[in-house]
Amino acid sequence: MFFLWLLLAVLTAAVAVQEPVPHFGPFCGTRAAVYDNGTRATNWAEYIAEYELKSGLSGQGAVDAWEAEGGPIPWPRMGAHGVVIPYCFTQAKDRRNVRNVVENAMAKWIQYLGGPAGRESGHAIRFKERKDAHEKPMYCAPTNYRDGWNACLDKDTVAIEYTEGKGWGGSVGLKRNGKPWQNLVHIADGYTLLGAMHELGHVLGLVHEHDRSDRDTYIRFQYTKLADWDACWARARSAEGDRITPDGLCKSMYRALAYDCTCATFIKNFVEPGWPIKPRSGYDLNSIMHYPSQNGYAKQACNERGEDCALKVWVDWNNHGFGTTLLNQARRPSEMDLLWVKTTYPF
């Protein structure tokens, strides 16, 4: 009887730690599109359309307007050993809604890295909320203007925003171009600890593992099986007619973003809005930065029954004839993830 009770307790605990599928994007990894006056565009499609209206440019070449030169950089050292990543919540309601999950995710990263920054843990990372002289939180935006930036805050601060019903996202590394909102984390309703940890991985500088150039050896990805494919394709065809092809849409960062297609987050060799990826180690299916088969971009049939999934892992990397299976969600940063952080931000 005791054994049966113990088994039941273990199974109950196992069920308790299961988390819902995080709805990443759109688009996970994408920085905010910011106009010259420092305010944010509603979406990339709006930003691109206005840019083209002013410049008369269109097509892939317009990517240069996104101010991506130099791309993201590692967070700088504050003194001999410390690397402080400052953050603020957009407004008080954002802090109320997502502070717990975000700060728990920060604590989990520090825990998996071996504890606080120091010689023993081997890393220098510390997350720190911006506060005033009275230790009260400073918010990214003024109370009466959500899209404005708090003039008392350094623009390099990571802005954490609760985006109800709009999905997840995390900018990659530090963007230092003189504009606000370049270092931004979106946390939506349905948020999970794992999802928040994934977005903080972006903040540290990690990109999606499944976007590497060598991914086809390890996974099979079919963008026509994404949940939004039919609507995405209809928008592109309506605008460009027979001139556009499925590959022309979902292998072009510019077009995928312009037509608000989630395939943008799966384009090989690049992270939004068009920075090239530089692998530092072997392919890592266990990375917290690798999307699982069942994710926020997948069809309902995939998330509920494991059927018709856009992303699956090859059973045998050396012989694809053995077919594919589902790739499960990583439950924590992998050893390669942690090694990358310690190599990038050593104590």
LUMKE-155258 format. One record per residue: chain; x, y, z of N, C-alpha, C in turn. Coordinates in steps of 0.2 Angstrom, whole numbers, plus 5000, padded with zeros to 4 digits. Atoms other than C-alpha are relative to their C-alpha. Example, Ala and Ser with C-alpha at 12.3 -4.5 7.8 and 13.67 -1.06 7.14 Angstrom:
BEGIN
- A,5004,4994,5000,5062,4978,5039,5004,5006,5000
- A,4996,4994,4999,5068,4995,5036,4996,5005,5003
***
This chain:
BEGIN
- A,5004,4994,5000,5000,5000,5000,5004,5006,5000
- A,4995,4994,5000,5014,5012,5004,5003,5001,4994
- A,4997,5000,5006,5022,5008,4988,4996,5004,4995
- A,5005,4997,5005,5006,5012,4978,4999,5008,5002
- A,5001,4993,4998,5004,5028,4988,5006,5005,4998
- A,4994,4997,5002,5022,5033,4984,5000,5001,4993
- A,5000,5000,5007,5020,5029,4966,4995,5006,4998
- A,5005,4995,5002,5004,5040,4965,5003,5007,5001
- A,4997,4994,4998,5013,5054,4974,5005,5003,4994
- A,4995,4999,5005,5027,5053,4961,4997,5002,4994
- A,5004,4999,5007,5015,5053,4946,4997,5007,5001
- A,5003,4993,4999,5006,5068,4954,5005,5006,4999
- A,4995,4995,5000,5022,5078,4956,5002,5001,4992
- A,4998,4999,5007,5027,5074,4938,4995,5004,4996
- A,5005,4997,5004,5010,5080,4931,5000,5008,5002
- A,5000,4993,4998,5012,5096,4942,5005,5004,4997
- A,4995,4996,5002,5028,5102,4934,4999,5001,4992
- A,5001,4999,5007,5021,5100,4916,4998,5007,4998
- A,5002,4994,5001,5020,5117,4908,4996,5001,4993
- A,5003,4999,5007,5009,5123,4893,5005,5002,4995
- A,4996,4998,5005,5016,5126,4877,5001,5007,4999
- A,4999,4993,5000,5024,5143,4877,4999,5003,4993
- A,5001,4997,5007,5018,5154,4862,5005,5005,4999
- A,4995,4996,5002,5034,5161,4856,4998,5005,4994
- A,5001,4996,5006,5033,5176,4844,4994,5003,5000
- A,4995,4999,5005,5030,5184,4833,5003,5007,5002
- A,4996,5006,5001,5044,5185,4833,5005,5000,5005
- A,4995,5002,4995,5055,5177,4845,5007,5002,4998
- A,4994,4998,5002,5072,5186,4844,5000,5006,4996
- A,5001,4994,5003,5066,5201,4835,5000,5006,5004
- A,5000,4994,4996,5071,5218,4841,4994,5005,4997
- A,5005,4996,5002,5058,5232,4840,5002,5004,4994
- A,4999,4996,5006,5056,5242,4824,4999,5007,5003
- A,5000,4994,4997,5059,5260,4830,5001,5006,4995
- A,4999,4994,5005,5056,5276,4820,5005,5005,5003
- A,4994,4995,4998,5069,5290,4820,4998,5004,5006
- A,5002,4995,4994,5059,5300,4833,5000,4996,5007
- A,5000,5004,4994,5061,5285,4845,4994,4996,5002
- A,5006,5004,4999,5043,5278,4845,5000,4994,4996
- A,5000,5007,5003,5039,5260,4841,4995,5000,4994
- A,5005,5002,5005,5031,5254,4825,4995,4995,5003
- A,5005,5005,4998,5015,5243,4828,5003,4993,4998
- A,4997,5006,5002,5024,5229,4818,5005,5001,4995
- A,4995,4999,5006,5037,5226,4805,4997,5002,4994
- A,5003,4998,5006,5025,5227,4791,4999,5007,4999
- A,5001,4993,5000,5020,5244,4795,5006,5004,4999
- A,4994,4996,5000,5038,5250,4798,5003,4999,4993
- A,4997,5001,5007,5044,5242,4781,4996,5004,4995
- A,5004,4996,5004,5029,5250,4772,5001,5007,5000
- A,4998,4993,5000,5033,5267,4778,5007,5002,4998
- A,4993,4998,5002,5051,5266,4775,5000,5000,4992
- A,5000,5000,5007,5048,5261,4757,4996,5006,4997
- A,5003,4994,5002,5036,5275,4755,5004,5006,4999
- A,4996,4995,4999,5049,5287,4760,5006,4999,4995
- A,4994,5001,5003,5064,5279,4751,4999,4998,4992
- A,5001,5003,5007,5056,5271,4735,5003,4994,4999
- A,4997,5007,5000,5065,5255,4739,4995,4995,5001
- A,5004,5006,4999,5058,5238,4739,5004,4994,4999
- A,4996,5006,5001,5064,5220,4740,5005,4999,5005
- A,4995,5002,4995,5078,5212,4749,5005,5005,5003
- A,4995,4995,4999,5089,5227,4748,4998,5005,5006
- A,5003,4995,4994,5078,5237,4761,5002,4998,5007
- A,4997,5003,4993,5086,5226,4775,5005,5005,5003
- A,4995,4996,4997,5099,5239,4776,4997,5006,5004
- A,5003,4994,4996,5087,5252,4783,4999,4998,5007
- A,5002,5003,4993,5085,5241,4799,5005,5002,5005
- A,4994,4998,4995,5101,5249,4806,5003,4994,5003
- A,4997,5006,4997,5108,5231,4808,5008,5000,5000
- A,4993,5001,5000,5126,5236,4805,5003,5000,5007
- A,4997,5002,4994,5137,5229,4818,4996,4995,5004
- A,5004,5005,4997,5123,5219,4825,5000,5000,5008
- A,5000,5000,4993,5121,5214,4843,5007,4999,5003
- A,4994,5000,4997,5136,5215,4855,4999,4997,5007
- A,5001,5002,4993,5140,5206,4872,4999,5006,5004
- A,5001,4995,4995,5135,5215,4887,5007,5002,5003
- A,4993,4997,4998,5150,5226,4893,5001,4998,5008
- A,4998,5001,4993,5160,5223,4909,4999,5007,5004
- A,5000,4994,4995,5157,5235,4924,5005,4999,5005
- A,4994,5002,4996,5174,5234,4932,5003,4994,4998
- A,4995,5005,5002,5186,5220,4932,4996,4993,4999
- A,5004,5007,5001,5173,5205,4933,4993,5000,4999
- A,5007,5000,5000,5155,5211,4934,4997,5001,4993
- A,5004,4999,5006,5143,5210,4919,4993,5001,5002
- A,5007,4998,4997,5127,5219,4924,4996,5001,4994
- A,5005,4999,5005,5112,5217,4913,4994,5004,5003
- A,5005,4996,4997,5100,5231,4918,4993,4999,4997
- A,5007,5000,5003,5081,5230,4916,4995,5004,5003
- A,5006,4996,4998,5065,5239,4918,4994,4997,4998
- A,5006,5002,5003,5047,5235,4916,4997,5006,4997
- A,5002,4995,5003,5038,5245,4904,4995,5005,5004
- A,5004,4996,4996,5025,5251,4916,4998,4996,5006
- A,5001,5004,4994,5018,5246,4933,4996,4994,4999
- A,5004,5006,5001,5005,5234,4926,5004,4994,4997
- A,4995,5005,5002,5019,5225,4917,5004,4997,5005
- A,4996,5003,4994,5029,5223,4933,4995,4995,5004
- A,5005,5004,4996,5013,5216,4942,4999,4994,4996
- A,5002,5006,5004,5009,5204,4928,5006,4995,4999
- A,4995,5005,5002,5026,5196,4924,5007,5000,5004
- A,4994,5000,4996,5039,5201,4937,5002,4993,5003
- A,4998,5007,4997,5038,5184,4946,5003,4995,4995
- A,4997,5005,5005,5041,5173,4931,5006,5003,4997
- A,4994,4998,5003,5054,5184,4924,5006,5000,5005
- A,4995,5000,4995,5064,5186,4940,5002,4993,5002
- A,4999,5008,4999,5062,5167,4943,5004,4997,4995
- A,4996,5002,5006,5069,5164,4926,5007,5002,5001
- A,4993,4998,4999,5084,5175,4930,5003,4996,5005
- A,4997,5004,4995,5087,5166,4946,5002,4993,4998
- A,4998,5007,5002,5086,5149,4937,5006,5000,4996
- A,4994,4999,5004,5099,5155,4924,5006,5000,5005
- A,4994,4999,4995,5111,5160,4939,5001,4993,5003
- A,4999,5007,4996,5107,5143,4948,5003,4995,4995
- A,4997,5005,5005,5111,5133,4932,5007,5001,4998
- A,4993,4998,5002,5127,5143,4929,5005,4999,5006
- A,4996,5002,4995,5133,5137,4946,5000,5005,5006
- A,5001,4996,4994,5127,5151,4958,5002,5007,4997
- A,4998,4993,5002,5131,5170,4958,5007,5001,4997
- A,4993,4998,5004,5145,5178,4948,5006,4999,5005
- A,4994,5001,4996,5162,5173,4955,5005,4995,4997
- A,4995,5005,5002,5177,5162,4953,4998,4993,5000
- A,5002,5007,4999,5168,5147,4959,4995,4998,4995
- A,5005,5002,5005,5154,5148,4947,5003,5001,4993
- A,4997,5000,5006,5165,5154,4933,4997,5005,4995
- A,5004,4995,5004,5153,5168,4926,5000,5006,5003
- A,5000,4994,4997,5151,5186,4928,4993,5004,5000
- A,5007,4997,5002,5132,5189,4924,4996,5001,5007
- A,5004,4997,4994,5121,5199,4936,4994,5004,4997
- A,5006,4996,5002,5103,5205,4932,4998,5005,5005
- A,5002,4995,4995,5098,5221,4940,4995,5005,4998
- A,5006,4995,5002,5082,5231,4940,5002,5007,5001
- A,4998,4992,5000,5084,5250,4937,4995,5002,5006
- A,5004,4997,4995,5078,5259,4953,5003,5007,5002
- A,4998,4993,4999,5079,5277,4959,5003,5000,5007
- A,4996,4999,4993,5088,5284,4975,4996,4997,5006
- A,5003,5002,4994,5074,5278,4986,4998,4992,4999
- A,5001,5007,5001,5075,5260,4979,4993,4998,4997
- A,5006,5002,5003,5059,5261,4970,5001,4999,4992
- A,4999,5002,5007,5057,5253,4953,4999,5006,4995
- A,5001,4995,5005,5060,5265,4938,4997,4996,4994
- A,5003,5003,5006,5049,5261,4923,5002,5002,4993
- A,4997,4998,5006,5054,5261,4905,4996,5006,4997
- A,5004,4995,5003,5039,5272,4899,4997,5004,5005
- A,5004,4995,4995,5030,5287,4907,4993,4997,5001
- A,5007,5002,4998,5013,5283,4915,4995,5001,4994
- A,5006,4998,5004,5003,5292,4902,5003,4999,4992
- A,4997,5001,5007,5014,5287,4886,5004,4994,5000
- A,4997,5006,5000,5017,5269,4884,5006,4999,4995
- A,4995,5001,5006,5027,5270,4868,5006,5005,5001
- A,4995,4996,4999,5038,5284,4875,5005,4997,5005
- A,4994,5003,4996,5055,5281,4884,5001,5005,5006
- A,4998,4996,4994,5059,5287,4902,5006,5003,4999
- A,4993,4996,5001,5072,5301,4900,5005,4999,5005
- A,4995,5001,4995,5080,5296,4916,5003,4993,5000
- A,4997,5006,5001,5084,5279,4910,5005,4999,4994
- A,4995,5002,5005,5099,5273,4900,4997,4996,4994
- A,5004,5004,5005,5093,5267,4883,5003,4993,4999
- A,4997,5007,5000,5104,5251,4885,4996,4996,5004
- A,5003,5004,4995,5092,5245,4898,4995,4995,4996
- A,5004,5005,5003,5082,5229,4894,4993,5002,5002
- A,5007,4999,4998,5063,5233,4893,4996,4994,5000
- A,5004,5006,5000,5052,5220,4899,4992,5001,5000
- A,5007,4998,5001,5034,5221,4893,4995,4994,5000
- A,5006,5005,5000,5018,5211,4896,4996,5001,4994
- A,5004,4999,5006,5010,5209,4879,4994,4995,4999
- A,5006,5004,4999,4993,5202,4882,4998,4998,4993
- A,5003,5002,5007,4988,5191,4867,5004,5001,4994
- A,4996,4998,5006,5002,5196,4856,5007,4996,4999
- A,4994,5005,5001,5016,5182,4859,5006,5003,5004
- A,4994,5000,4997,5033,5181,4865,5006,5003,4996
- A,4994,4998,5004,5050,5189,4860,5005,5002,5004
- A,4994,4997,4996,5067,5193,4866,5006,5002,4995
- A,4995,4997,5005,5080,5204,4857,5007,4996,5002
- A,4994,5004,4999,5097,5196,4855,5006,5004,5002
- A,4994,4996,4998,5112,5203,4865,4998,5007,5001
- A,5000,4993,4999,5115,5221,4867,5000,5004,4994
- A,5000,4995,5005,5110,5234,4854,5001,5007,5002
- A,4998,4994,4998,5118,5250,4856,5000,5005,4994
- A,5000,4996,5006,5112,5262,4842,4997,5007,5002
- A,5002,4994,4998,5106,5277,4852,4992,5001,5000
- A,5008,5000,5000,5087,5272,4851,4998,4996,5006
- A,5003,5004,4995,5076,5266,4865,4997,4994,4997
- A,5004,5006,5001,5067,5249,4865,5004,4995,4995
- A,4996,5005,5004,5081,5240,4856,5001,4994,5004
- A,4998,5006,4996,5084,5228,4870,4993,4999,5004
- A,5007,5001,4998,5066,5221,4873,4998,4993,5001
- A,5003,5007,4999,5058,5206,4880,4992,5000,5001
- A,5007,5001,4999,5040,5202,4877,4998,4994,5003
- A,5002,5005,4996,5031,5191,4889,4992,5000,5000
- A,5007,5000,5001,5013,5186,4885,4996,4996,5005
- A,5004,5004,4996,4998,5178,4893,5002,4993,4999
- A,4998,5007,5001,5001,5160,4896,5007,4999,5001
- A,4992,5001,4999,5019,5163,4901,5002,4994,5004
- A,4998,5006,4996,5029,5149,4908,5007,5002,5002
- A,4993,4999,4998,5046,5149,4917,5005,4998,4994
- A,4995,5002,5006,5054,5139,4902,5000,5005,4995
- A,5000,4995,5005,5048,5152,4890,5004,5006,5002
- A,4996,4994,4998,5055,5166,4900,5007,4999,5000
- A,4993,5002,5000,5071,5157,4902,5003,5000,4993
- A,4998,5000,5007,5072,5155,4883,5001,5007,4998
- A,5000,4993,5002,5069,5174,4880,5006,5003,5003
- A,4994,4997,4997,5083,5178,4893,5006,4997,4997
- A,4995,5002,5004,5094,5167,4883,5002,5004,4994
- A,4999,4995,5005,5092,5179,4869,5003,5006,5002
- A,4997,4994,4997,5096,5193,4880,5007,4999,5001
- A,4993,5002,4999,5112,5185,4884,5004,5000,4994
- A,4997,5001,5006,5116,5183,4866,4999,4994,4996
- A,5001,5006,5003,5111,5166,4862,4994,5000,4994
- A,5005,5000,5006,5101,5163,4845,4997,4993,5000
- A,5003,5007,5001,5090,5149,4839,5004,4995,4997
- A,4996,5005,5003,5099,5133,4837,4997,4997,4994
- A,5003,5003,5006,5087,5127,4824,5000,5004,4994
- A,4999,4996,5006,5092,5141,4812,5007,5000,4998
- A,4993,5001,5002,5110,5135,4810,4999,4997,4993
- A,5000,5002,5007,5115,5131,4792,5000,4992,5000
- A,5000,5007,5000,5118,5113,4797,4994,4996,5003
- A,5006,5003,4997,5101,5110,4804,4997,4994,4997
- A,5003,5005,5004,5095,5099,4790,5002,4993,5001
- A,4997,5006,4998,5106,5085,4796,4997,4997,5006
- A,5003,5002,4993,5097,5084,4813,4993,5001,5000
- A,5007,4999,5000,5080,5090,4810,4997,5001,4993
- A,5003,4999,5007,5067,5091,4796,4995,5006,5002
- A,5004,4994,4999,5058,5108,4795,4996,5001,4993
- A,5004,4999,5006,5043,5111,4783,4996,5006,5002
- A,5003,4994,4998,5037,5129,4784,4993,5000,4998
- A,5007,5000,5002,5021,5125,4775,4995,4996,5005
- A,5004,5004,4995,5015,5115,4790,5000,5005,5006
- A,5001,4995,4995,5016,5131,4801,4993,5002,5001
- A,5007,4998,4999,5000,5136,4809,4997,5006,4996
- A,5002,4994,5003,4999,5153,4800,5002,4999,4992
- A,4998,5000,5007,5005,5147,4783,4995,5002,4995
- A,5005,4998,5005,4989,5148,4773,4999,5008,5000
- A,5001,4993,5000,4986,5166,4779,5006,5004,4998
- A,4994,4997,5002,5004,5171,4777,5001,5000,4992
- A,5000,5001,5007,5004,5164,4759,4995,5004,4997
- A,5005,4996,5003,4988,5173,4755,5002,5007,5000
- A,4998,4993,4999,4995,5190,4761,5005,5001,4994
- A,4994,4999,5005,5011,5187,4750,4997,5000,4993
- A,5003,5000,5006,5001,5182,4735,4996,5006,4998
- A,5004,4994,5002,4989,5196,4736,5004,5006,4998
- A,4996,4995,5001,5003,5208,4736,5004,4999,4994
- A,4995,5001,5005,5015,5200,4724,4998,4996,4994
- A,5002,5004,5005,5005,5188,4714,5004,4994,4998
- A,4996,5006,5002,5014,5175,4703,5007,5001,5001
- A,4993,4998,5000,5030,5184,4706,5004,4997,5006
- A,4998,5003,4994,5032,5176,4723,4999,4992,5001
- A,5000,5007,4999,5036,5158,4727,5000,4998,5008
- A,4999,5001,4993,5035,5149,4744,5007,5001,5003
- A,4993,4999,4998,5054,5148,4745,5002,5007,5000
- A,4998,4993,5000,5055,5166,4740,4997,5004,5006
- A,5003,4996,4995,5044,5171,4754,5003,4998,5007
- A,4998,5002,4994,5050,5160,4768,5008,4998,5001
- A,4992,5000,5000,5069,5160,4764,5002,5007,4999
- A,4998,4993,5000,5069,5179,4764,4998,5003,5006
- A,5001,4997,4994,5070,5188,4780,4995,5006,4999
- A,5004,4994,5002,5063,5204,4772,4993,4998,4999
- A,5007,5002,5002,5048,5196,4765,4996,4997,5005
- A,5003,5003,4994,5044,5185,4780,4998,5005,5005
- A,5002,4995,4995,5044,5200,4791,4995,5005,4997
- A,5004,4996,5003,5035,5211,4779,4993,4997,4999
- A,5007,5003,5001,5020,5199,4777,4998,4997,5007
- A,5002,5002,4993,5020,5195,4796,4999,4992,5000
- A,5000,5007,5001,5024,5177,4793,5005,4997,5006
- A,4996,5003,4994,5031,5166,4808,5006,4996,4997
- A,4994,5003,5002,5043,5157,4796,5006,5004,5000
- A,4994,4996,4999,5054,5172,4799,5005,4997,5005
- A,4996,5002,4994,5060,5164,4815,5003,4993,4999
- A,4997,5006,5002,5065,5148,4806,5005,5001,4994
- A,4996,5000,5006,5076,5155,4792,5007,4999,5002
- A,4993,5002,4999,5093,5147,4791,5005,5005,4999
- A,4994,4996,5000,5109,5156,4794,4999,5007,5003
- A,5001,4993,4998,5100,5172,4801,4996,5000,5006
- A,5005,4998,4995,5091,5179,4816,4997,5007,4998
- A,5003,4994,5002,5079,5193,4814,5003,5006,5003
- A,5003,4998,5007,5080,5206,4807,5005,4998,4995
- A,4996,5001,5005,5094,5199,4797,5008,4999,5002
- A,4993,5001,4998,5110,5196,4807,5002,4993,4999
- A,4998,5007,5001,5120,5181,4802,5002,4996,5007
- A,4998,5005,4995,5123,5166,4814,5007,4998,5000
- A,4993,5002,4999,5140,5161,4820,5000,4994,5005
- A,5000,5006,4996,5139,5143,4827,5007,5000,5004
- A,4994,5000,4996,5152,5141,4841,5002,4992,5003
- A,4999,5007,4998,5150,5122,4844,4996,4995,4996
- A,5004,5005,5004,5142,5106,4837,4992,5001,5002
- A,5007,4999,5000,5123,5106,4834,4997,4997,5007
- A,5002,5001,4993,5114,5105,4851,4992,4999,5000
- A,5008,5001,5000,5096,5097,4851,4998,5001,5007
- A,5002,4999,4993,5096,5099,4870,5000,5007,5002
- A,5000,4993,4999,5098,5118,4869,4993,5003,5002
- A,5006,4997,4998,5085,5128,4878,4998,5005,4994
- A,5001,4996,5006,5086,5139,4862,4998,4997,4994
- A,5003,5004,5005,5080,5125,4851,4993,4999,5001
- A,5008,5001,4999,5061,5125,4848,4999,4992,4999
- A,5002,5007,5000,5053,5108,4851,4995,5000,4994
- A,5005,5001,5005,5041,5101,4839,4993,5003,5002
- A,5006,4997,4998,5026,5106,4849,5001,5007,5003
- A,4998,4993,4998,5027,5125,4850,4995,5005,4998
- A,5006,4995,5002,5017,5141,4848,4999,5002,4993
- A,5000,4999,5007,5020,5141,4829,4996,4994,4997
- A,5002,5007,5003,5014,5123,4827,4992,5000,4999
- A,5007,5001,5001,4997,5118,4821,4997,4997,5006
- A,5003,5003,4995,4984,5112,4833,5000,4993,5001
- A,4999,5008,5001,4985,5094,4827,5007,4998,5003
- A,4993,5001,4998,5004,5095,4831,5000,5000,5008
- A,4999,4999,4992,5002,5102,4849,4995,4995,5004
- A,5005,5004,4996,4987,5091,4854,5002,4992,4999
- A,5000,5008,5001,4991,5074,4845,5007,4999,4997
- A,4994,5001,5003,5009,5076,4838,5000,4998,4993
- A,5001,5001,5007,5003,5076,4820,5001,5006,4996
- A,5000,4995,5005,5007,5086,4805,5005,5006,5003
- A,4995,4995,4997,5022,5095,4814,5005,5003,4995
- A,4995,4996,5004,5033,5108,4805,5007,4998,5001
- A,4993,5002,4998,5048,5103,4815,5000,4993,5004
- A,4999,5007,4997,5053,5085,4819,5008,4999,5000
- A,4993,5002,5000,5070,5077,4823,5001,4993,4996
- A,4998,5007,5004,5078,5063,4812,5002,4995,5005
- A,4999,5005,4996,5078,5047,4821,5008,4998,5000
- A,4993,5002,5001,5096,5043,4814,5002,5006,4995
- A,4997,4995,5004,5106,5058,4808,5004,4998,4994
- A,4996,5003,5005,5116,5047,4797,4996,4997,4994
- A,5004,5004,5005,5102,5038,4788,4992,5003,5001
- A,5007,4997,4999,5086,5049,4786,4994,4995,4998
- A,5005,5005,5002,5077,5034,4779,4996,4997,5006
- A,5003,5002,4994,5073,5029,4797,4994,5005,5002
- A,5005,4995,4998,5061,5044,4798,5001,5005,5005
- A,5000,4995,4995,5057,5057,4811,4996,4998,5006
- A,5004,5001,4994,5050,5058,4828,5000,5007,5003
- A,5001,4993,4996,5045,5073,4840,5006,5002,5004
- A,4995,4997,4995,5058,5084,4848,4997,5003,5006
- A,5002,4997,4994,5054,5087,4866,5003,5006,5002
- A,4998,4994,4997,5055,5103,4875,5006,5000,5005
- A,4994,5001,4995,5072,5106,4884,4997,5003,5007
- A,5003,4998,4993,5068,5108,4903,5005,5005,5003
- A,4995,4995,4997,5084,5119,4906,5005,5001,4995
- A,4994,4999,5005,5099,5126,4898,5004,4994,5000
- A,4996,5006,5001,5110,5113,4891,5007,5001,5002
- A,4993,4998,4998,5128,5111,4895,5004,5004,4995
- A,4997,4995,5005,5133,5119,4879,4998,5007,5001
- A,5002,4993,4998,5122,5134,4883,5004,5003,5005
- A,4997,4997,4994,5130,5136,4900,5007,5001,4998
- A,4993,4999,5002,5147,5134,4892,5001,5006,4996
- A,4999,4994,5005,5144,5147,4879,4999,5006,5005
- A,5001,4995,4996,5138,5159,4893,5007,5002,5004
- A,4993,4999,4996,5154,5156,4904,5006,5002,4995
- A,4995,4998,5005,5165,5158,4888,4999,5007,4998
- A,5001,4993,5002,5157,5174,4883,5000,5005,5006
- A,5000,4996,4994,5155,5181,4901,5004,4997,5005
- A,4996,5003,4994,5170,5174,4911,5001,5004,5006
- A,4998,4995,4995,5173,5180,4928,5007,5003,5000
***
